[in-house]
Amino acid sequence: KRPKVDYLKQYEQGGEHDKSGSMGHQGRGYAGSQQRYSGGREHIQLVSDDMQMYVKELANQLNDGGIDEESKEILVNNALEEFVGKEAQLCKDPVCSRAVETLVDLFTTAQLISFVRSLSQGDEERITGIYIDPFASHVVERLFSRIRSILKEDHDGAEVSAELLSALEELCQCLHTERLVNIATHKYGSHVMRSLFVLISGVEYPTTRSNKGWNKIFSFSIEKAQTYAKYRTNKKLLHLKDRLAQRYLELDAKDIARMACDQYGSPLLQTFLQCTIGEDYGTQMIFKILERKDGGGGEGADTSMNLCPSTFQRLAQHNFGSHLIESVFISAEESIRSALFEKCVKGKIKSYASHPLANFVVQALVTCVTNKNVAKALAEELFPIFDQLMQSNKGGVVAATLNMCSRLNVRTSRAFKAIEGVLEAKAEARGETLESDSSALVLSLLAVESGGQYPNSDRLFVSKVGGTILCTLLKFPPEKCKHLMKSMKCLKTNEVMQMTEDYLGIRVLEAFLDSTAESKLKQPLIRSLKGNFGSIAKVTHCSFFLEKCFREAEMDLKEVIVEDMIGSKSAILQTYRGPGLFRTCAVEIYQKSKREWARHLDKMESVQKSYEEMFAPTSKRR
């Protein structure tokens, strides 16, 4: 009998030399030919030199922009005839795989179906090798992308779709429960499985081979994520998703635990959750990830009792597991999110928020929570440790908490007092006070990460955390943060100009002009820029700020803005946003007649108000 071989392990090693010097991995007579590629690794040439030369020339011809569509179709047909019986070797070959990727984008539907079926020939072990191969995995991902684009374009071709789905099922025949863990935790197999989940779920999420890029998928707000899940681009592959999701749910708890803490397995579970938002599969996977080892409280017990706080803590404080818990909070239903807070987080916020990894879990929770009672409980636990979080460079937790208070309109007054208390304590440590009739509060908040260097220094410091917090606070009801609004009013000309030079500083100024603060508080800031609007208009990232200044300014200040812009007309019109600014401010009409210009502005303001009343939410109309 032939000895049992762990194919995945053998393939990972890339083959081993036996005592006679031959290679353990056979390559159709070319096993002895090796080449060294990026990373210093040696890869086996799986096709003949003549085939490699043919494929290289084919790729060069296809990349040549001078070839018409008819010639490309002839070249692709000829290539597919040459490739018959060699599809797997070509995909695994380090040179030919790139050309095959190029060909995939040029395949017709019939050619794609034929290629996928030829690639799926052989036993499951051979197909698994394609999923985990350093080069063939790229080709499979490109095939999934091509299938997704064909299904999006196919509206009436039911027969074609059926053939394509049948070919895809053949390619997925190796995905049995016993192989899923090995593929999911493999460097290349994980990327293929994530692309497959995105394809068969019918949800258009951004795909990339970078782990960091995949994690960016989960930076969506919960509302946007649910919208993506609700409106699928196609539903023709949902039966495959159901089948694959069920196989993952059948995995042993130990295998799920291994994947949750694995560099490649964790991102795959994240994709699973993201592609099953609002479905029972996602809920079942969350409980499988966080379930108690003893199986919970028995039949009929509340499922939330199965949540294991120790498992949650282990994952939340793990390098890869913490990303998974973030995805759990984002994809979970509000009832499950609330249960997780009550069972695993409540009373432990301080330890989680101060942890270098678990603090991102806390940020995900406060960003996604929609239950006001949970939000209030979170705020009450986080407010007292704002100072500690700022000192330990965990300002992201503070910013997320303030955003939660603003979004749900809970504890806004106490949130501002908590931030103000942190700034006052820092000022007292320096022997200073934050005067209410000066810009000290704003400047101290902007420089919250600078170690208290400003306002003693001449140069304005705008920290990322401070700027983000300030933008959030300016969304609060003005009566909840009166000191902040007065401080914004007291900004000096040189301070405002320095803020316009910073990409985050300009967002703070825009947030103030967009706020519901009284107009009389905004006029001094706009008036302080008299004589500088021309130079501001020349800077592209200041264009929206200038438009907001013009919108909020009183009539005499609008004339000042236009006069300043006329003085730098030629330079402004040469910028990308310059012509648009001139139209917004109606500079040409102003130069012809101030009276006509005033009438034009009145008419535009009237139209804007009518538009806002017409499309405003019902609650606001009442």
Order of alpha helices (4+ residues) and beta strands (2+ residues): alpha-beta-beta-alpha-alpha-alpha-alpha-alpha-alpha-alpha-alpha-alpha-alpha-alpha-alpha-alpha-alpha-alpha-alpha-alpha-alpha-alpha-alpha-alpha-alpha-alpha-alpha-alpha-alpha-alpha-alpha-alpha-alpha-alpha-alpha-alpha-alpha-alpha-alpha-alpha-alpha-alpha
